[in-house]
């Protein structure tokens, strides 16, 4: 059985880690109520940082529920994700989604991130990552 824990090495820990992702974000994927920015790293595994502000998710119980769902999702999908630092941001209205919907959104976001990272690592000139439909019609 593979190791599917969520150790400290899979987290963005410092303000500098977050700043680097915001300044050098190579990938941007959207879900309903969520957005993920990602920047390649040299660590050989993905790392996750979460930003769920009071402005967008008012109640602490909702922020904590959403963070638990995102952590669980990354924990289960870490073996499929490329070597990137990811910052997940909440948008207004995300707290209204039920757990199953949030899981589906995240699963789709991780698939798109994996596809975009694979496309960029092969050196092909592809449409910008901001285009959510890039590479869908084949």
LOGU-863102 format. One record per residue: x, y, z of N, C-alpha, C in turn. Coordinates in steps of 0.1 Angstrom, whole numbers, padded with zeros to 4 digits, always signed. Layout:
<lolums>
XYZXYZXYZ
...
</lolums>
This chain:
<lolums>
+0008-0012+0000+0000+0000+0000+0009+0012+0000
+0005+0022-0008+0013+0034-0009+0011+0043+0003
+0021+0052+0005+0020+0062+0016+0011+0073+0011
-0001+0075+0018-0010+0085+0014-0013+0095+0026
-0003+0097+0034-0005+0106+0045-0004+0121+0040
-0004+0130+0050-0003+0144+0047+0007+0150+0056
+0020+0146+0053+0031+0151+0062+0034+0166+0059
+0042+0171+0068+0046+0185+0068+0053+0189+0054
+0060+0179+0048+0067+0182+0036+0058+0184+0024
+0045+0181+0026+0035+0184+0015+0028+0197+0016
+0033+0206+0025+0026+0218+0028+0035+0230+0025
+0029+0241+0021+0036+0254+0020+0036+0260+0034
+0048+0263+0039+0048+0266+0053+0052+0281+0056
+0059+0287+0047+0063+0301+0050+0056+0311+0040
+0057+0324+0044+0051+0334+0036+0059+0335+0022
+0072+0332+0023+0080+0332+0011+0075+0321+0001
+0071+0309+0006+0066+0299-0003+0054+0304-0010
+0044+0310-0003+0032+0315-0009+0035+0326-0019
+0044+0335-0015+0048+0347-0024+0054+0342-0037
+0062+0331-0036+0068+0326-0048+0058+0320-0058
+0048+0314-0052+0037+0308-0061+0029+0320-0067
+0026+0330-0060+0018+0341-0065+0027+0349-0076
+0040+0350-0074+0048+0357-0084+0052+0349-0096
+0052+0336-0095+0057+0327-0106+0047+0317-0110
+0034+0319-0108+0024+0310-0111+0024+0307-0126
+0027+0294-0129+0027+0290-0143+0013+0284-0147
+0005+0280-0137-0007+0273-0140-0018+0279-0131
-0030+0280-0137-0042+0286-0130-0054+0277-0134
-0060+0271-0124-0072+0263-0127-0083+0267-0118
-0095+0267-0124-0107+0272-0117-0116+0261-0115
-0123+0261-0104-0135+0253-0101-0146+0262-0096
-0158+0257-0094-0168+0265-0089-0165+0269-0075
-0162+0282-0073-0160+0286-0059-0145+0285-0055
-0137+0279-0063-0123+0277-0059-0114+0280-0071
-0102+0284-0068-0092+0287-0078-0078+0282-0072
-0070+0276-0081-0057+0271-0077-0046+0277-0086
-0036+0282-0080-0024+0287-0087-0013+0277-0084
-0005+0274-0094+0005+0265-0092+0018+0269-0099
+0029+0266-0092+0042+0270-0097+0051+0257-0096
+0059+0254-0107+0067+0242-0106+0077+0243-0095
+0080+0232-0088+0091+0231-0078+0101+0220-0081
+0112+0220-0074+0122+0210-0077+0122+0199-0066
+0112+0197-0059+0111+0188-0048+0107+0174-0051
+0101+0172-0063+0097+0159-0067+0083+0155-0062
+0076+0164-0055+0062+0161-0051+0055+0174-0050
+0041+0174-0050+0034+0186-0049+0033+0191-0034
+0032+0204-0032+0030+0210-0019+0018+0219-0020
+0010+0220-0009-0003+0227-0009-0003+0238+0001
-0009+0249-0003-0011+0260+0006-0026+0264+0005
-0032+0269+0015-0047+0272+0015-0049+0286+0019
-0057+0293+0012-0061+0307+0016-0077+0308+0015
-0083+0307+0027-0097+0308+0028-0100+0320+0037
-0103+0332+0031-0104+0344+0039-0118+0345+0045
-0119+0353+0056-0132+0356+0062-0141+0363+0053
-0135+0371+0044-0143+0379+0035-0151+0370+0025
-0145+0359+0021-0151+0350+0012-0159+0339+0018
-0154+0334+0030-0161+0323+0037-0162+0328+0051
-0174+0334+0055-0176+0341+0067-0174+0332+0080
-0180+0321+0080-0180+0313+0093-0168+0304+0093
-0162+0303+0105-0150+0295+0107-0153+0280+0105
-0165+0276+0109-0169+0262+0106-0169+0258+0092
-0173+0268+0083-0173+0265+0069-0159+0266+0063
-0150+0275+0068-0136+0275+0063-0129+0262+0067
-0131+0258+0079-0124+0246+0084-0129+0233+0076
-0142+0233+0073-0148+0221+0065-0141+0221+0051
-0141+0233+0045-0135+0233+0032-0120+0230+0032
-0113+0235+0041-0099+0231+0042-0097+0216+0044
-0105+0210+0052-0104+0196+0054-0106+0188+0041
-0116+0193+0033-0119+0186+0021-0108+0188+0011
-0102+0200+0010-0091+0202+0001-0079+0193+0005
-0076+0193+0018-0064+0185+0023-0066+0170+0019
-0078+0165+0022-0081+0151+0019-0080+0149+0004
-0085+0158-0004-0084+0156-0019-0069+0155-0023
-0061+0164-0019-0047+0164-0023-0040+0152-0017
-0044+0148-0005-0037+0136+0001-0040+0124-0008
-0052+0123-0013-0055+0111-0022-0050+0112-0036
-0048+0124-0041-0044+0126-0055-0029+0130-0056
-0021+0130-0045-0007+0135-0045+0001+0126-0055
-0002+0114-0056+0007+0105-0065+0005+0108-0080
-0006+0115-0083-0009+0118-0097-0005+0132-0101
-0003+0140-0091+0000+0154-0094+0015+0156-0097
+0018+0166-0106+0032+0169-0109+0039+0176-0097
+0051+0178-0099+0059+0185-0088+0057+0200-0089
+0047+0205-0082+0043+0219-0082+0039+0223-0068
+0041+0236-0065+0035+0242-0053+0022+0248-0057
+0011+0245-0049-0002+0248-0052-0008+0257-0041
-0014+0268-0045-0022+0276-0035-0036+0276-0040
-0045+0271-0031-0059+0271-0033-0066+0282-0026
-0073+0290-0034-0080+0302-0029-0095+0300-0030
-0102+0304-0019-0117+0303-0019-0123+0316-0026
-0134+0314-0032-0141+0325-0038-0155+0326-0031
-0161+0337-0032-0174+0339-0026-0184+0328-0030
-0192+0323-0021-0202+0314-0024-0198+0299-0023
-0185+0296-0021-0180+0283-0021-0186+0275-0009
-0189+0283+0002-0194+0276+0014-0208+0271+0012
-0215+0275+0001-0228+0270-0001-0228+0257-0008
-0217+0252-0013-0216+0239-0020-0215+0228-0010
-0221+0217-0013-0220+0205-0004-0207+0198-0006
-0203+0189+0003-0190+0182+0003-0188+0175-0010
-0198+0168-0015-0196+0160-0028-0193+0169-0039
-0200+0180-0040-0197+0190-0051-0183+0195-0050
-0179+0199-0038-0165+0204-0037-0155+0193-0041
-0157+0181-0037-0148+0170-0041-0148+0169-0056
-0159+0169-0063-0159+0169-0077-0152+0180-0084
-0154+0192-0078-0147+0204-0084-0131+0202-0082
-0127+0198-0071-0113+0196-0068-0107+0185-0077
-0114+0174-0079-0109+0163-0087-0107+0168-0102
-0117+0176-0107-0115+0182-0120-0104+0191-0121
-0102+0199-0110-0091+0209-0110-0077+0202-0110
-0076+0191-0103-0063+0183-0102-0061+0177-0116
-0071+0172-0122-0069+0166-0136-0065+0177-0146
-0071+0188-0145-0067+0199-0155-0052+0204-0152
-0049+0205-0139-0035+0209-0135-0025+0198-0140
-0028+0186-0138-0020+0175-0143-0018+0176-0158
-0029+0178-0165-0028+0178-0180-0020+0190-0184
-0022+0202-0178-0015+0214-0182+0000+0213-0179
+0003+0207-0168+0018+0205-0164+0024+0196-0173
+0017+0185-0177+0023+0175-0186+0025+0182-0200
+0016+0190-0204+0017+0196-0217+0029+0206-0217
+0031+0214-0206+0042+0223-0206+0055+0216-0204
+0056+0205-0198+0068+0198-0196+0073+0192-0209
+0064+0189-0218+0068+0184-0231+0073+0195-0241
+0072+0207-0236+0078+0218-0244+0070+0223-0255
+0057+0219-0256+0049+0223-0267+0043+0237-0264
+0042+0245-0274+0035+0258-0272+0020+0256-0273
+0014+0258-0261+0000+0255-0260-0007+0268-0256
-0020+0269-0257-0027+0280-0253-0025+0283-0238
-0026+0296-0234-0023+0300-0220-0031+0292-0210
-0026+0290-0198-0033+0282-0188-0046+0289-0183
-0047+0303-0185-0059+0310-0181-0071+0305-0189
-0069+0299-0201-0080+0295-0209-0085+0281-0204
-0096+0281-0197-0101+0269-0191-0104+0258-0200
-0106+0261-0213-0110+0251-0223-0098+0246-0231
-0086+0250-0228-0075+0246-0235-0073+0231-0236
-0073+0226-0248-0070+0212-0250-0082+0202-0247
-0094+0208-0246-0105+0199-0242-0111+0192-0255
-0112+0198-0266-0118+0192-0278-0107+0185-0285
-0108+0172-0286-0098+0164-0293-0106+0153-0301
</lolums>
